[in-house]
Amino acid sequence: MSFELTREFLSNLKDMIAVSDDKSVAELVSHLHPADIADIFDELSIEEAKYLYHDLEGETRADLLIELDDDTREKFLNALSGKEIAKQFIEDMDSDDAADVIGELTEERQEEVLQHIEDVEHAGEIVDLLAYDEDSAGGLMAKELIKVKESWNIPTCIREMRKQAVDVDEVFFIYVVDDDDVLKGILSLKKLLLAGNTARIADLYKKDIISVRTDTKDEEVANIMEKYDLVAIPVVDSIGRLMGRITIDDVVDVMREEAEKDYQMASGIVEDVEPSDNVVLLTRARIPWLLIGLFGGIMAAIILGGYENELGLYPEMVFFIPLIAAMGGNVGVQSSAIIVQGLAANTIGIESTGRKLFKELSVATINGTILSSLMLAYNLIMKEPLALTATVSISLFAVIIFASLFGTFIPLILNRYKIDPALATGPFITTMNDIVGLAIYLMMGRLLYTLI
């Protein structure tokens, strides 16, 4: 059953902490998942949080630290000494999680924490991981894994696996390497159990294996694991030596963070922000696209000013300006969203840009024909002037065609130049389509009102 944090629960916990009732506090939270305890931490003061964490077991403490959101973890770690962080958290963590936590500290604090880790091998693994970019496979991977040498026999293999399993929480795969630690393949646990004592690993393992290099981007790692339905993937260096493994929980974090970033970018937010961030940071993240929107509004006003005489003579044109702008923005966002989604999921295919534009043109032509025909019928039924009827229908068709092509072309171009295509959605597309759609509508009106 999932845990629900209520005011009553929180009030009881705070009262227990206030009177230092260790036993009651431990009983209250002992059955909770670290993610649930992390939710509780968000509602406690630093002193209350420190008290609660002292009542937790070592492994739970380590898991809890990973579950905390960035701001809460930063405040909590700042209230602890380097020795406390090392002894009560880092020593119980997997190397990848430990590197993530230590990487958020200042260089001075990093050195302080690392010096207090008694397990030199564990500290060395953390230092190795800190050297990789955080958005690379090297930055994602954990050093803890089970590997065997292809030259071993079954008794040797089992004996060595038992030693390694002490440091591994979950065994997804058994990796096979040669004497130089070059990855050769994976060993099936079933084959290992069924093999005789005289069999050698070289005769049992599967040689075809999917791996990534330490410098592979985290998004690419996520795409590979999703495509091949992998729960773990080995990481190798430039000469094929096994360096670590990435598990599905790390990739899910990457997917979530990327989705959050793309959603914020599509909404016109240029920085990774949280609702709990301060006013200055939230303002700084929002203001750039708002300024661009303001500039777009000024451009639209200038365009309207250029057609002031026509609008004075034919004021009925004004009533359809919102329709033209809204349809252009909606169509453009639809087109760009489909392309951005395909690029993010790596399902866009190998079609050329020309073929993608032609496909979108075909869709836009069908949609434009349907929608402009409906507007034509509406205006005829409402007995609007013929010039207005033609202007609205033809302009709507043209705006839909332009918005579809523009919404397709821009993400593809940004992606080609290694710029996040999510930038093309949201405010950018709607602002540009508002300006261009308005210009098309007014130019068409000037032409058709003159001819009809």
C-alpha positions as CSV (number, residue, x, y, z in Angstrom):
1,M,0.0,0.0,0.0
2,S,1.3,3.4,-0.9
3,F,2.1,5.9,1.8
4,E,0.1,9.2,2.0
5,L,1.6,12.0,4.0
6,T,-1.1,13.7,6.1
7,R,-1.1,16.7,8.4
8,E,-1.9,14.4,11.3
9,F,1.0,12.1,10.6
10,L,3.4,15.1,10.3
11,S,2.1,16.7,13.4
12,N,2.6,13.5,15.4
13,L,6.1,13.0,14.1
14,K,7.1,16.6,14.9
15,D,5.7,16.2,18.5
16,M,7.8,13.0,18.9
17,I,10.9,14.7,17.7
18,A,10.3,17.7,20.0
19,V,10.4,15.4,23.0
20,S,13.2,13.2,21.6
21,D,11.1,10.1,21.6
22,D,13.5,7.9,19.6
23,K,11.6,4.7,19.9
24,S,8.3,6.2,18.7
25,V,10.0,8.0,15.8
26,A,11.7,4.8,14.7
27,E,8.4,2.8,14.9
28,L,6.6,5.5,12.9
29,V,9.0,5.6,10.0
30,S,10.7,2.2,10.0
31,H,8.3,0.6,7.5
32,L,8.4,3.5,5.1
33,H,10.2,3.5,1.7
34,P,13.1,6.0,1.4
35,A,11.0,7.9,-1.2
36,D,8.2,8.4,1.4
37,I,10.7,9.5,4.0
38,A,12.1,12.0,1.5
39,D,8.6,13.5,1.2
40,I,8.6,13.9,5.0
41,F,12.0,15.6,5.0
42,D,10.6,18.3,2.7
43,E,8.2,19.3,5.5
44,L,10.7,19.3,8.3
45,S,13.2,21.9,9.5
46,I,16.9,21.2,9.2
47,E,17.2,20.3,12.9
48,E,14.1,18.0,12.7
49,A,15.5,16.4,9.6
50,K,18.9,15.7,11.2
51,Y,17.1,14.1,14.2
52,L,15.0,11.9,12.0
53,Y,17.9,10.7,9.9
54,H,19.9,9.7,13.0
55,D,17.0,7.3,13.8
56,L,17.3,5.5,10.4
57,E,19.5,2.5,9.5
58,G,22.6,3.1,7.5
59,E,21.4,1.7,4.2
60,T,18.1,3.5,4.5
61,R,20.0,6.8,5.1
62,A,21.9,6.3,1.9
63,D,18.8,5.5,-0.1
64,L,17.0,8.5,1.4
65,L,19.7,10.9,0.3
66,I,19.3,9.9,-3.3
67,E,15.5,10.3,-3.1
68,L,15.6,13.9,-1.7
69,D,15.1,16.7,-4.3
70,D,18.1,18.7,-5.1
71,D,17.3,21.8,-2.9
72,T,16.4,19.7,0.2
73,R,19.6,17.6,-0.3
74,E,21.8,20.6,-0.6
75,K,20.4,22.2,2.5
76,F,20.7,18.9,4.5
77,L,24.3,18.2,3.4
78,N,25.3,21.8,4.2
79,A,24.2,21.1,7.8
80,L,26.5,18.0,8.1
81,S,30.2,17.7,8.4
82,G,32.3,16.0,5.7
83,K,32.9,13.1,8.1
84,E,29.2,12.6,8.7
85,I,28.5,12.6,5.0
86,A,31.2,10.0,4.4
87,K,30.5,7.7,7.3
88,Q,26.7,7.8,7.4
89,F,25.9,8.1,3.6
90,I,28.6,7.6,1.1
91,E,30.1,4.4,2.5
92,D,26.7,2.6,2.1
93,M,26.0,3.9,-1.4
94,D,26.7,2.4,-4.8
95,S,29.6,4.2,-6.6
96,D,27.3,6.0,-9.1
97,D,24.9,7.4,-6.5
98,A,27.9,8.4,-4.3
99,A,29.5,10.2,-7.2
100,D,26.2,12.1,-8.0
101,V,26.0,13.3,-4.4
102,I,29.6,14.3,-4.0
103,G,29.6,16.0,-7.4
104,E,27.0,18.5,-6.1
105,L,29.5,19.6,-3.4
106,T,32.2,22.3,-3.7
107,E,35.7,21.0,-4.5
108,E,36.8,21.7,-1.0
109,R,33.9,19.7,0.5
110,Q,34.5,16.9,-2.0
111,E,38.1,16.5,-0.8
112,E,36.9,16.5,2.8
113,V,34.3,13.8,2.3
114,L,36.6,11.6,0.2
115,Q,39.3,11.8,2.9
116,H,36.9,10.3,5.4
117,I,36.0,7.2,3.3
118,E,37.8,4.3,4.9
119,D,37.3,2.0,1.9
120,V,40.1,3.2,-0.4
121,E,38.8,1.1,-3.3
122,H,35.3,2.6,-3.0
123,A,36.8,6.1,-2.8
124,G,38.9,5.5,-5.9
125,E,35.9,4.3,-7.8
126,I,34.0,7.5,-6.9
127,V,37.0,9.7,-8.0
128,D,37.1,7.8,-11.3
129,L,33.4,8.5,-11.9
130,L,33.7,12.2,-11.0
131,A,36.1,12.6,-13.9
132,Y,33.4,11.9,-16.4
133,D,30.8,14.4,-17.7
134,E,27.6,14.0,-15.8
135,D,25.6,13.7,-19.0
136,S,27.7,10.8,-20.4
137,A,27.6,7.1,-19.9
138,G,30.6,7.4,-17.7
139,G,28.8,9.8,-15.5
140,L,25.8,7.4,-15.3
141,M,27.5,4.1,-14.7
142,A,28.2,2.3,-11.5
143,K,31.4,0.3,-10.9
144,E,29.7,-2.5,-9.0
145,L,29.1,-5.5,-11.3
146,I,30.0,-9.2,-11.6
147,K,32.6,-10.1,-14.2
148,V,34.3,-13.4,-14.9
149,K,37.2,-14.3,-17.2
150,E,36.7,-16.4,-20.2
151,S,39.6,-18.6,-19.3
152,W,38.1,-19.7,-15.9
153,N,36.4,-23.1,-15.3
154,I,33.1,-23.3,-13.4
155,P,34.4,-23.8,-9.8
156,T,36.7,-20.8,-10.2
157,C,33.9,-18.7,-11.7
158,I,31.4,-19.5,-8.9
159,R,34.1,-18.8,-6.2
160,E,35.0,-15.4,-7.7
161,M,31.3,-14.5,-8.3
162,R,30.6,-15.0,-4.6
163,K,33.3,-12.6,-3.6
164,Q,32.0,-9.9,-6.1
165,A,28.3,-10.3,-5.2
166,V,28.9,-8.8,-1.8
167,D,29.1,-5.3,-3.3
168,V,26.3,-5.8,-5.9
169,D,22.6,-5.2,-4.9
170,E,21.1,-6.8,-8.0
171,V,22.7,-9.1,-10.5
172,F,21.3,-8.4,-14.0
173,F,24.1,-9.9,-16.0
174,I,27.4,-11.7,-15.6
175,Y,30.0,-10.1,-17.9
176,V,32.8,-12.0,-19.5
177,V,36.2,-10.4,-20.0
178,D,39.6,-11.5,-21.2
179,D,42.8,-11.2,-19.2
180,D,43.1,-7.5,-20.2
181,D,39.5,-6.8,-19.0
182,V,38.2,-6.3,-22.5
183,L,34.5,-7.1,-22.7
184,K,33.8,-10.3,-24.6
185,G,30.2,-11.1,-23.8
186,I,27.6,-12.1,-21.2
187,L,27.1,-15.4,-19.4
188,S,23.7,-16.9,-18.8
189,L,23.1,-17.9,-15.2
190,K,21.1,-20.9,-16.5
191,K,24.0,-22.2,-18.6
192,L,26.3,-21.6,-15.6
193,L,24.1,-23.7,-13.3
194,L,23.7,-26.5,-15.9
195,A,27.4,-26.7,-16.9
196,G,29.7,-29.4,-15.5
197,N,32.7,-28.5,-13.3
198,T,35.1,-29.1,-16.2
199,A,33.4,-26.7,-18.6
200,R,35.1,-23.4,-19.3
201,I,33.4,-20.0,-19.5
202,A,34.8,-19.5,-23.0
203,D,32.5,-22.3,-24.3
204,L,29.3,-20.9,-22.5
205,Y,29.0,-17.2,-22.9
206,K,27.1,-15.2,-25.5
207,K,29.4,-13.1,-27.7
208,D,26.9,-10.7,-29.3
209,I,26.4,-8.0,-26.7
210,I,25.2,-4.4,-26.9
211,S,27.4,-1.9,-25.0
212,V,28.1,1.8,-24.9
213,R,31.3,3.8,-24.5
214,T,32.1,6.0,-21.6
215,D,31.7,9.2,-23.7
216,T,28.3,8.2,-25.1
217,K,25.6,10.8,-24.3
218,D,23.1,9.9,-21.7
219,E,20.2,10.5,-24.1
220,E,21.7,8.0,-26.5
221,V,22.1,5.5,-23.8
222,A,18.4,5.9,-22.8
223,N,17.4,5.4,-26.5
224,I,19.5,2.3,-26.9
225,M,18.2,0.7,-23.7
226,E,14.6,1.5,-24.7
227,K,15.0,0.2,-28.2
228,Y,16.4,-3.2,-27.1
229,D,14.4,-3.5,-23.9
230,L,17.5,-3.7,-21.7
231,V,17.5,-3.5,-17.9
232,A,21.3,-3.0,-17.8
233,I,24.0,-2.2,-20.3
234,P,27.8,-2.5,-19.9
235,V,30.0,0.5,-20.4
236,V,33.4,0.2,-22.1
237,D,36.3,2.5,-22.8
238,S,37.8,3.4,-26.2
239,I,39.7,0.0,-26.4
240,G,36.8,-2.1,-25.2
241,R,37.7,-2.6,-21.5
242,L,34.7,-3.1,-19.2
243,M,34.4,0.0,-17.0
244,G,31.0,-0.3,-15.4
245,R,27.3,-0.8,-16.0
246,I,24.2,1.4,-16.3
247,T,20.9,0.1,-14.9
248,I,17.4,0.9,-15.8
249,D,16.7,3.1,-12.8
250,D,19.5,5.5,-13.9
251,V,18.1,5.7,-17.4
252,V,14.6,6.4,-16.1
253,D,16.0,9.4,-14.2
254,V,17.6,10.6,-17.5
255,M,14.3,10.2,-19.3
256,R,12.4,12.1,-16.6
257,E,14.9,15.0,-16.5
258,E,14.9,15.3,-20.3
259,A,11.1,15.3,-20.4
260,E,11.0,18.0,-17.8
261,K,13.6,20.1,-19.6
262,D,11.8,19.7,-23.0
263,Y,8.5,20.6,-21.4
264,Q,9.9,23.7,-19.7
265,M,11.7,24.8,-22.9
266,A,8.5,24.2,-24.9
267,S,6.7,26.4,-22.4
268,G,9.2,29.2,-22.8
269,I,11.3,28.5,-19.6
270,V,15.0,28.7,-20.4
271,E,16.4,27.2,-17.1
272,D,15.7,24.1,-15.1
273,V,13.6,25.5,-12.2
274,E,11.3,24.2,-9.5
275,P,8.3,25.8,-7.9
276,S,10.3,26.1,-4.7
277,D,13.0,28.2,-6.3
278,N,13.3,31.9,-5.4
279,V,11.6,34.7,-7.2
280,V,14.8,35.9,-8.9
281,L,15.6,32.5,-10.4
282,L,12.0,32.0,-11.6
283,T,11.9,35.4,-13.1
284,R,15.2,34.9,-14.9
285,A,14.0,31.6,-16.3
286,R,10.8,33.1,-17.8
287,I,11.6,36.6,-18.9
288,P,13.6,35.8,-22.1
289,W,10.7,34.3,-24.0
290,L,8.3,36.8,-22.6
291,L,10.5,39.5,-24.1
292,I,10.5,37.7,-27.4
293,G,6.7,37.5,-27.2
294,L,6.6,41.2,-26.5
295,F,8.7,41.9,-29.5
296,G,6.4,39.7,-31.6
297,G,3.4,41.7,-30.3
298,I,5.1,44.9,-31.3
299,M,5.8,43.5,-34.8
300,A,2.2,42.5,-35.1
301,A,1.1,46.0,-34.1
302,I,3.5,47.5,-36.7
303,I,1.9,45.2,-39.4
304,L,-1.6,46.3,-38.3
305,G,-0.5,49.9,-38.5
306,G,0.6,49.4,-42.1
307,Y,-2.9,48.3,-43.1
308,E,-4.7,51.0,-41.0
309,N,-6.5,52.4,-44.0
310,E,-7.8,49.0,-45.2
311,L,-9.0,48.1,-41.7
312,G,-10.8,51.5,-41.5
313,L,-12.6,50.8,-44.8
314,Y,-13.3,47.1,-44.1
315,P,-13.6,46.8,-40.3
316,E,-15.2,43.4,-40.6
317,M,-11.7,42.0,-41.3
318,V,-10.7,42.6,-37.7
319,F,-13.2,40.0,-36.3
320,F,-11.2,37.2,-38.0
321,I,-7.7,38.2,-36.9
322,P,-7.9,36.0,-33.7
323,L,-9.0,33.0,-35.7
324,I,-6.1,33.3,-38.2
325,A,-3.6,33.8,-35.4
326,A,-4.9,30.9,-33.3
327,M,-5.1,28.4,-36.2
328,G,-1.5,29.3,-37.4
329,G,-0.2,28.8,-33.8
330,N,-2.0,25.6,-33.2
331,V,-1.0,24.0,-36.5
332,G,2.6,25.0,-36.1
333,V,2.8,23.6,-32.5
334,Q,1.2,20.3,-33.7
335,S,3.8,19.9,-36.5
336,S,6.8,20.8,-34.4
337,A,5.6,18.6,-31.5
338,I,5.4,15.5,-33.8
339,I,8.9,16.2,-35.1
340,V,10.4,16.9,-31.7
341,Q,8.9,13.8,-30.3
342,G,10.3,11.7,-33.1
343,L,13.7,13.2,-32.7
344,A,13.7,12.6,-29.0
345,A,12.6,9.0,-29.3
346,N,15.0,8.5,-32.3
347,T,12.0,7.3,-34.4
348,I,12.1,10.0,-37.0
349,G,13.5,7.6,-39.6
350,I,16.1,8.2,-42.3
351,E,13.9,10.2,-44.7
352,S,15.4,13.3,-46.1
353,T,14.3,16.7,-44.9
354,G,12.6,17.2,-48.3
355,R,10.5,14.1,-47.9
356,K,9.5,15.0,-44.4
357,L,8.4,18.5,-45.6
358,F,6.5,16.9,-48.5
359,K,4.7,14.6,-46.1
360,E,3.8,17.5,-43.8
361,L,2.7,19.5,-46.9
362,S,0.3,16.7,-47.8
363,V,-1.2,16.6,-44.3
364,A,-1.4,20.4,-44.2
365,T,-3.1,20.5,-47.6
366,I,-5.8,18.1,-46.5
367,N,-6.4,19.9,-43.2
368,G,-6.3,23.3,-44.8
369,T,-8.8,22.3,-47.4
370,I,-11.2,21.0,-44.8
371,L,-10.9,24.0,-42.5
372,S,-11.0,26.7,-45.1
373,S,-14.0,25.0,-46.7
374,L,-15.8,25.1,-43.4
375,M,-15.0,28.8,-43.0
376,L,-16.2,29.4,-46.6
377,A,-19.5,27.6,-45.8
378,Y,-19.9,29.6,-42.6
379,N,-19.3,33.0,-44.2
380,L,-21.7,32.2,-47.0
381,I,-24.4,31.1,-44.6
382,M,-23.9,34.2,-42.5
383,K,-24.0,36.2,-45.8
384,E,-20.7,37.9,-45.2
385,P,-19.3,40.1,-48.1
386,L,-17.8,38.0,-50.9
387,A,-14.4,39.7,-50.5
388,L,-14.3,38.9,-46.8
389,T,-15.4,35.3,-47.4
390,A,-12.6,34.7,-50.0
391,T,-10.0,36.5,-47.8
392,V,-10.7,34.4,-44.7
393,S,-10.8,31.1,-46.5
394,I,-7.8,31.6,-48.8
395,S,-5.7,33.2,-45.9
396,L,-6.6,30.3,-43.6
397,F,-5.5,27.8,-46.1
398,A,-2.2,29.6,-46.8
399,V,-1.5,30.1,-43.0
400,I,-2.0,26.4,-42.3
401,I,0.4,25.5,-45.1
402,F,3.0,27.9,-43.9
403,A,2.6,27.0,-40.2
404,S,2.9,23.2,-41.0
405,L,6.1,23.6,-43.0
406,F,7.6,26.1,-40.6
407,G,6.8,23.8,-37.6
408,T,8.4,20.9,-39.4
409,F,11.5,22.6,-40.8
410,I,12.7,24.5,-37.8
411,P,13.1,21.5,-35.4
412,L,14.9,19.6,-38.1
413,I,17.3,22.5,-38.7
414,L,18.0,23.0,-35.0
415,N,18.6,19.2,-34.6
416,R,21.0,19.2,-37.5
417,Y,23.1,22.0,-35.8
418,K,23.0,20.1,-32.5
419,I,20.6,22.6,-30.9
420,D,17.8,21.1,-28.7
421,P,14.8,21.0,-31.1
422,A,12.4,21.4,-28.2
423,L,13.4,25.1,-28.5
424,A,11.3,25.2,-31.6
425,T,8.0,24.5,-29.9
426,G,5.8,26.7,-27.8
427,P,6.4,30.5,-27.8
428,F,8.8,30.5,-30.7
429,I,6.4,28.8,-33.1
430,T,3.3,30.6,-32.0
431,T,5.0,34.1,-32.0
432,M,6.4,33.6,-35.6
433,N,3.1,32.2,-36.9
434,D,1.2,35.0,-35.4
435,I,3.3,37.6,-37.2
436,V,3.4,35.7,-40.5
437,G,-0.2,34.7,-40.4
438,L,-1.3,38.3,-39.7
439,A,0.8,39.5,-42.6
440,I,-0.7,36.9,-45.0
441,Y,-4.2,37.7,-43.9
442,L,-3.9,41.5,-44.3
443,M,-2.0,41.2,-47.7
444,M,-4.6,38.8,-49.0
445,G,-7.4,41.2,-47.8
446,R,-5.8,44.2,-49.6
447,L,-5.5,42.1,-52.8
448,L,-9.0,40.5,-52.8
449,Y,-10.9,43.6,-51.7
450,T,-9.3,45.4,-54.6
451,L,-10.2,42.7,-57.1
452,I,-13.7,41.8,-55.9
